[in-house]
């Protein structure tokens, strides 16, 4: 059902999605949809959580791999993985991390990008000796928000992501983090 949901999100968007349409696409009875999900928001939340888990697994594989010279290179890796999800995972370009539905879809107490920034921070602290500080955590929230906005712009401009915008997103975030690193240490 989640795969069918992802396909439909790409085709009709969140507003066009319905449980009836999902049941038809998945080839199941509508009662089967309601057995697992009370409404379309719950379906999209489950798909979003699957996407977040896939993203975090990719980061967990990539960040400890030793290919990073400095901790802020981990943010480059995070940006690259986010771009790849936009290009390759059905439904991701529309849903991102659920902000289309609710900016608190992943965690009711924190917005979606803050959850991602926290996970990224933990990986950088654990594997690349980034300092565990309030300043680092704040800098990464800013970096994640900036990258998210620019990546969304890139994919609005071109279906595969406008390469010039994606390149500038990396330059902007890297420059910011290198400057912020003097305050972090």
Secondary structure by P-SEA (a helix, b strand, c coil): caaaaaaaaaccccccccaaaaaaaacccaaaaaaccccaaaaaaaaaaaaaaaaaaaaaaccccccccccaaaaaaaaaaaaaaacccccccccccccccccccccccccaaaaaaaaaaaaaaacccccccaaaaaaaaaaaaaaaaaaaaaaaacccccaaaaaaaaaaaaaaaaaaccccc
